[in-house]
């Protein structure tokens, strides 16, 4: 066979193994691109802009307590029973004014107020002596002891149900720079895994993150103090 004849040979036809290998190669390239994208996000030129400072969740999303067992073990099934909806976490940018507007929407239905659960470090006081839209005492809103400023922006994490205005929290629909994360149940499971050797923090006996203003004090669940 001459050199010119070798160059004229028809191209080899791809078989099943070649097709599978090609598909696997494409999958590896796609996974590599996704990894590069995630790494680029971690190398953000403005570090910390995606990190949430405060988080809220709707009470309806928590279906049951995670009861302590004799051996102290917590399974994924226990956590899933508590948060069974697999809502995706969303981090938004909100102003202090928008956070207050969101909190006011807890009382859209006075016969069934939806009091949001808040993350550690955030606190505020509210009173029913004021009309709708003024229940939350703006000056009482603090994050890690610092006042929430009306025009300052904060990164806030909620679930995607709330982010879409679920349960009447339409103020969250005005949030910007949305970043989507893992499912809430998986985030909670990861927390348990990461803190499996630590004891849960003890609740303060005198005052919790939410205080209700009024005239006479009486015990309120979860370490909070109710004044009405």
Secondary structure, DSSP 8 states (H G I E B T S, - for coil): --HHHHHTS------HHHHHHHHHHHHHHHHHHHHHHHHHHHT-SSTTTTS-SEEEE-GGG--S-----TT----HHHHHHHSTT--EEEEEEEEHHHHHHHHHGGGSSGGG----EE-TTEEEEE-TTS-TT--B-GGG-EETTEE--TT-EEEEEEEHHHHTTGGG-GGGGG-EEEEEEEEHHHHHHHHHHHTTTS------SS--SEEE-SSSEEE-STT-EEE-
